[in-house]
Structure formats: structure tokens, C-alpha cells
Amino acid sequence: MRPARFQDFVLDLARIAPDGGQPKPLADVGEKRYPYGVVAHAGGKEIRYQIIAESRAGDDFDQPEKIREADQAFDPDAVPAGGLFEERWLAELVAKSGTRELTDIAIWSAREGNRKGNDGVTFFFADSAKIYARVVR
């Protein structure tokens, strides 16, 4: 999963979520520090995420993306317990999408020894890529 496609994926999911508001790329709200990111409205507040990718081994961004699916869709009940509202909202949004590319999720603030203020979600994909969605304050 590449960062631009993940950004579009989250925007599409948030648009149809009952509490997603009118999500936009971070760049559309004047945030120029990050090339990829999303701003959404949930739980009565604005939430911003920076999107960072760790590409699959050998990924060539000059070529079309090679999408790989897992044998089955990620189980939404497998979203880890704990975490902040912002982390859980995004983790559950993606987990409930039914995508067969997703293989696991980690919520940062729920990890033992996590640095205060280092909040976000890691999404693991069948092609070995990872997406880090950091909560921006």
C-alpha cells in the first residue's frame, strides 16, 4: 500500500462513515509540512493524521503498484484494545473496510513504553508494506 493510495482510501472511508464529517487531505487545509495526510471530524472534533509509508521490499514508484491480498479480510474484532480516541477511530475505520490487503494493526499509545505524545496507528499489509498514521496536534 502506497501513501497516496492509503490517503485516498481513508478519505473515501471517512466520507461514508456516520461521523467522518467532510474529510480532506491535510494539504487542502493549509498543512504543508507533510506530503500525505488526512483531516477528518469525529467525536465532535477535528482529527489530523500524517501518513508515512514503509514500502514493500523492491517497490519501484516508477512502476504501477503491485497489490497483494491476504487470504481473508482483516477481522475488525482484532483491533487492539486501548489507545486514544483518535487512534481507535482510524484503526476501526480501516479494519471495518473489508480490505483484504490489511493483515494487522498496532495502536501506538497502547504499547508499553510508548513516548507521551507519540500517538498513531501502524497498518500492516499483505505486500509487507506498512503505513504509519501519526496523530498530528
Secondary structure, 3 states (H helix, E strand, C coil): CCHHHHHHHHHHHHHHCCCCCCCEEHHHHCCCCCCCEEEEEECCEEEEEEEEEECCCCCCCCCCCCCCCCCCCCCHHHCCCCCCHHHHHHHHHHHCCCCCCEEEEEEHHHCCCCCCCCCEEEEEECCCCEEEEEEEC
